[in-house]
Amino acid sequence: MPNWKPTSSIETLKARAMIMARVRQFFAERDILEVETPLLSQHSVTDRYMKSFQVKDFMGGDGYLQTSPEYAMKRLLAAGSGSIYQICKAFRQDELGTRHNPEFTMLEWYVEGFDHYQLFDQVFELLNFLSQKPLTLSRFSYQEAFEQHLKINPFTISNQDLAVLGRELLGELPDGLERDDYLALLFEDRIEPVLGLGDEVSFIHSYPVSQAALARVDTDNPAAACRFEVYWRGVELANGFYELTDSDEQRQRFVADNQWRKENGLPKVSIDERLIAALNVGLPECAGVALGLDRLIMILLELSDLTEVVAFPADRA
């Protein structure tokens, strides 16, 4: 007989529901509007590292389960919605693991008039609001994190030296890795596990421009983008941007993504012209962040596996 039971206890599911209610309370108190946008769309993301689920025979062609509600939410912002948030399912082709499920619950929000520094202060407010104990905050730039933990400057180290370091610390690696691949692998293996330990929440900001396709470039540091990530208990929780509003630059980045895809044998992804049209009309100055709610609930309930907070993960769906 197949195992039909949920992987999460009913008590945990009740605690999850209470946390979700508290999340909605947080945004209601700040007059941030809850919205819903389609999970199934005619377009996907060009992001070279993101794999969407494709759906046949949707609106006369192929459709995609959304990796994030970002594009549709930006269209609402351009239409005059004001600050908005959404709790929704998102879908990414990824292996099932202690911190990954192909279908997951995302909290995404955008605040008009905020830059990325103001928004990560608000993320910290949310985590404190949901936590049972007061949290502390640490902030490091991407460069500072590498200098502290690996004694290198990720912006200036040569490609050759980076490749040598990667193989020294991580062992045998696949051929054909690019600079950002080495940086990402080193960050994930050597830096991420020691971020946000205990009751400390860590914010990493000022990532390389090549790692932030939807964020604006930092005018004070043109090598860096206005992007941040949030880590708690060694877990990546959220990814945020001071949003790019220039439609021409956004199109150029999408085109560059597709060129990379072509050169690396991946299928081209058509550009979402509705998003470009919305940016042409005008996206308000804003910052946005996407937060993995399943991971956050796992941490808040002091559990160690995502399946403990999800009723039916992919292998029981």
C-alpha positions as CSV (number, residue, x, y, z in Angstrom):
1,M,0.0,0.0,0.0
2,P,1.4,3.4,-0.9
3,N,2.3,5.8,1.9
4,W,-0.6,8.2,1.8
5,K,0.1,10.1,5.1
6,P,1.5,13.6,5.3
7,T,5.2,14.1,6.2
8,S,4.3,16.9,8.5
9,S,2.4,16.4,11.8
10,I,-1.0,17.9,12.2
11,E,0.4,19.9,15.1
12,T,3.1,21.4,12.9
13,L,0.5,22.2,10.2
14,K,-1.5,24.1,12.8
15,A,1.6,26.0,13.9
16,R,2.4,26.7,10.2
17,A,-1.1,28.2,9.8
18,M,-0.6,30.5,12.8
19,I,2.7,31.7,11.4
20,M,1.0,32.5,8.0
21,A,-1.6,34.5,9.9
22,R,1.1,36.4,11.6
23,V,2.8,37.2,8.3
24,R,-0.5,38.6,7.0
25,Q,-0.9,40.7,10.2
26,F,2.6,42.1,9.7
27,F,1.8,43.4,6.2
28,A,-1.8,44.6,7.1
29,E,-0.3,46.7,9.9
30,R,2.0,48.4,7.3
31,D,-0.8,49.0,4.8
32,I,0.9,46.7,2.2
33,L,-1.7,45.2,-0.1
34,E,-2.0,41.4,-0.6
35,V,-2.4,40.5,-4.2
36,E,-2.6,37.3,-6.4
37,T,-1.0,36.8,-9.8
38,P,-1.0,33.8,-12.1
39,L,1.0,30.7,-11.3
40,L,0.7,29.5,-14.9
41,S,2.0,32.0,-17.5
42,Q,2.8,32.3,-21.2
43,H,6.4,33.4,-20.3
44,S,9.2,32.2,-18.1
45,V,12.5,33.7,-16.9
46,T,15.6,33.9,-19.0
47,D,17.8,33.4,-15.9
48,R,20.6,31.0,-17.0
49,Y,20.5,29.1,-13.7
50,M,16.7,28.8,-13.3
51,K,14.8,25.8,-14.7
52,S,11.1,26.2,-15.1
53,F,8.4,23.5,-15.5
54,Q,6.9,23.7,-18.9
55,V,3.2,23.0,-19.5
56,K,1.9,21.9,-22.9
57,D,-1.1,23.3,-24.7
58,F,-1.6,26.5,-22.7
59,M,-3.3,29.4,-24.6
60,G,-2.3,27.9,-28.0
61,G,1.3,27.3,-27.0
62,D,3.6,26.3,-24.2
63,G,3.1,27.7,-20.7
64,Y,5.3,27.8,-17.6
65,L,4.7,27.3,-13.9
66,Q,6.2,30.4,-12.4
67,T,9.5,30.4,-10.6
68,S,8.5,33.7,-8.9
69,P,5.5,36.1,-9.2
70,E,8.0,38.9,-9.8
71,Y,7.1,39.9,-13.4
72,A,3.4,40.0,-12.8
73,M,3.8,41.9,-9.5
74,K,5.9,44.5,-11.3
75,R,3.1,44.9,-13.8
76,L,0.8,45.7,-10.9
77,L,3.2,48.2,-9.5
78,A,3.4,49.9,-12.9
79,A,-0.4,50.0,-12.9
80,G,-0.4,52.0,-9.7
81,S,-1.0,49.3,-7.0
82,G,1.3,50.8,-4.4
83,S,3.3,48.6,-2.1
84,I,2.2,44.9,-2.4
85,Y,2.9,41.4,-1.1
86,Q,1.9,37.9,-2.1
87,I,2.0,34.4,-0.6
88,C,2.0,31.9,-3.3
89,K,3.3,28.6,-4.7
90,A,6.4,28.8,-6.9
91,F,8.0,26.0,-8.9
92,R,11.6,25.3,-9.8
93,Q,13.2,22.2,-11.2
94,D,15.4,21.2,-8.3
95,E,16.2,18.0,-6.4
96,L,14.2,17.0,-3.4
97,G,16.2,17.6,-0.2
98,T,16.2,18.8,3.3
99,R,15.9,22.4,2.1
100,H,14.5,22.0,-1.4
101,N,11.1,20.9,-2.9
102,P,10.2,21.6,-6.5
103,E,7.0,23.2,-5.4
104,F,7.4,25.6,-2.5
105,T,5.7,28.5,-0.8
106,M,7.1,32.0,-1.5
107,L,6.5,35.3,0.2
108,E,7.4,38.2,-2.1
109,W,6.9,41.9,-1.5
110,Y,7.7,45.3,-3.0
111,V,7.7,48.6,-1.1
112,E,7.5,51.8,-3.0
113,G,10.1,54.5,-2.1
114,F,12.4,51.9,-0.5
115,D,16.0,51.0,-1.5
116,H,17.5,47.6,-0.7
117,Y,18.9,48.8,2.6
118,Q,15.5,50.0,3.8
119,L,14.0,46.7,2.7
120,F,16.4,44.5,4.4
121,D,15.7,46.4,7.6
122,Q,12.0,45.5,7.1
123,V,12.9,41.9,6.5
124,F,14.7,41.9,9.9
125,E,11.5,43.5,11.4
126,L,9.5,40.6,10.0
127,L,11.8,38.0,11.4
128,N,11.8,39.6,14.8
129,F,8.0,39.8,14.6
130,L,7.7,36.1,14.0
131,S,10.5,34.9,16.3
132,Q,9.9,33.9,19.9
133,K,13.1,35.6,21.0
134,P,14.9,38.9,20.0
135,L,17.3,38.5,17.1
136,T,20.6,40.3,16.4
137,L,21.7,41.6,13.0
138,S,25.0,41.4,11.1
139,R,25.7,43.0,7.8
140,F,28.5,42.2,5.4
141,S,29.2,43.1,1.8
142,Y,29.8,40.2,-0.6
143,Q,33.4,41.3,-0.7
144,E,33.7,41.4,3.1
145,A,32.3,37.9,3.4
146,F,34.9,36.5,1.0
147,E,37.7,38.5,2.6
148,Q,36.7,37.3,6.1
149,H,36.2,33.6,5.4
150,L,38.4,32.9,2.3
151,K,41.0,35.8,2.4
152,I,40.3,36.8,-1.2
153,N,38.7,39.7,-3.0
154,P,36.0,38.2,-5.2
155,F,36.0,41.2,-7.5
156,T,39.8,41.3,-8.2
157,I,41.1,37.7,-7.9
158,S,42.1,36.4,-11.3
159,N,40.0,33.7,-13.0
160,Q,43.0,31.3,-12.9
161,D,43.7,31.9,-9.2
162,L,39.9,31.5,-8.5
163,A,39.8,28.1,-10.3
164,V,42.9,26.9,-8.4
165,L,41.4,27.9,-5.1
166,G,38.1,26.3,-6.0
167,R,39.7,22.9,-6.7
168,E,42.0,23.2,-3.6
169,L,39.0,23.7,-1.3
170,L,36.2,21.8,-3.1
171,G,38.0,18.9,-4.8
172,E,37.3,17.8,-8.3
173,L,34.9,20.1,-10.2
174,P,33.2,19.8,-13.6
175,D,35.0,21.3,-16.6
176,G,33.7,24.5,-18.2
177,L,32.9,26.4,-15.0
178,E,32.8,30.2,-15.3
179,R,33.9,32.8,-12.7
180,D,30.5,33.1,-11.1
181,D,30.2,29.3,-10.9
182,Y,33.4,29.2,-8.8
183,L,32.3,32.1,-6.6
184,A,28.8,30.5,-6.1
185,L,30.3,27.1,-5.2
186,L,32.8,28.6,-2.7
187,F,30.2,30.8,-1.1
188,E,27.7,27.9,-0.7
189,D,30.3,25.5,0.7
190,R,32.5,27.7,2.8
191,I,30.6,30.9,3.7
192,E,26.9,30.1,3.8
193,P,27.0,27.4,6.5
194,V,28.5,29.9,9.0
195,L,26.1,32.8,8.4
196,G,23.3,33.7,10.7
197,L,24.1,31.2,13.4
198,G,22.0,31.0,16.6
199,D,19.8,34.1,17.0
200,E,21.9,36.2,14.6
201,V,20.5,37.1,11.2
202,S,23.1,37.8,8.5
203,F,22.6,40.1,5.5
204,I,25.0,40.0,2.6
205,H,24.8,42.8,0.1
206,S,26.5,44.3,-2.9
207,Y,26.8,41.2,-5.1
208,P,28.6,41.3,-8.5
209,V,26.5,42.8,-11.2
210,S,26.7,39.5,-13.1
211,Q,24.8,37.8,-10.3
212,A,21.8,40.3,-10.2
213,A,19.9,40.4,-13.5
214,L,17.0,42.4,-12.1
215,A,18.7,44.8,-9.8
216,R,20.1,48.2,-10.5
217,V,23.9,48.9,-10.5
218,D,25.3,50.6,-7.4
219,T,26.2,54.1,-8.5
220,D,28.9,54.2,-5.8
221,N,30.4,50.9,-6.8
222,P,29.7,50.1,-10.5
223,A,31.1,46.5,-10.0
224,A,28.3,45.7,-7.5
225,A,24.6,45.5,-7.8
226,C,22.0,46.6,-5.3
227,R,21.1,43.1,-4.2
228,F,21.0,41.4,-0.8
229,E,20.5,38.0,0.6
230,V,19.3,36.9,4.1
231,Y,20.8,34.0,6.0
232,W,19.6,32.5,9.3
233,R,20.9,29.4,10.9
234,G,23.1,28.8,7.9
235,V,20.0,28.8,5.6
236,E,19.5,31.1,2.7
237,L,16.1,32.7,3.3
238,A,15.6,35.6,1.0
239,N,16.9,37.4,-2.0
240,G,16.2,41.1,-2.5
241,F,16.8,43.9,-5.0
242,Y,16.7,47.7,-5.4
243,E,14.7,47.1,-8.6
244,L,15.9,48.0,-12.0
245,T,13.4,50.4,-13.7
246,D,15.2,51.0,-17.1
247,S,13.3,48.9,-19.7
248,D,16.1,49.2,-22.3
249,E,18.7,47.9,-19.8
250,Q,16.4,45.1,-18.7
251,R,15.9,44.0,-22.3
252,Q,19.7,44.0,-22.9
253,R,20.1,41.7,-19.9
254,F,17.5,39.3,-21.1
255,V,19.1,39.2,-24.5
256,A,22.5,38.5,-22.9
257,D,21.0,35.7,-20.9
258,N,19.6,34.1,-24.1
259,Q,23.0,34.5,-25.8
260,W,24.6,32.7,-23.0
261,R,21.9,30.0,-23.2
262,K,22.6,29.6,-26.9
263,E,26.4,29.3,-26.4
264,N,25.9,26.7,-23.7
265,G,23.3,24.5,-25.5
266,L,20.3,25.6,-23.5
267,P,16.9,26.5,-25.1
268,K,16.1,30.2,-25.7
269,V,13.4,31.6,-23.5
270,S,11.2,34.3,-25.1
271,I,11.3,37.7,-23.4
272,D,8.2,38.7,-21.5
273,E,7.2,41.7,-23.5
274,R,4.4,42.5,-21.1
275,L,7.0,43.2,-18.4
276,I,9.0,45.3,-20.8
277,A,5.9,47.3,-21.7
278,A,5.2,47.9,-18.0
279,L,8.7,49.1,-17.4
280,N,8.3,51.4,-20.4
281,V,5.2,53.0,-18.8
282,G,7.2,53.3,-15.6
283,L,8.0,51.1,-12.6
284,P,7.9,53.2,-9.4
285,E,11.1,53.5,-7.4
286,C,10.9,50.4,-5.2
287,A,12.7,47.5,-3.6
288,G,11.5,43.9,-3.7
289,V,12.4,40.6,-1.9
290,A,11.4,37.0,-2.3
291,L,11.5,34.9,0.9
292,G,11.1,31.1,1.2
293,L,8.3,30.6,3.7
294,D,8.8,26.8,4.1
295,R,12.4,27.4,5.1
296,L,11.5,30.2,7.5
297,I,8.8,28.1,9.1
298,M,11.3,25.2,9.5
299,I,13.7,27.5,11.4
300,L,11.0,29.1,13.5
301,L,9.7,25.7,14.6
302,E,13.3,24.5,15.2
303,L,13.0,21.6,12.7
304,S,15.7,20.4,10.4
305,D,14.0,19.1,7.3
306,L,11.6,20.9,4.9
307,T,9.4,17.8,4.7
308,E,8.5,18.3,8.3
309,V,6.7,21.6,7.5
310,V,5.2,20.6,4.1
311,A,2.2,18.3,4.1
312,F,3.0,16.4,0.9
313,P,6.5,17.0,-0.7
314,A,7.1,16.0,-4.3
315,D,7.7,12.3,-3.6
316,R,4.2,12.0,-2.0
317,A,2.4,14.6,-4.1
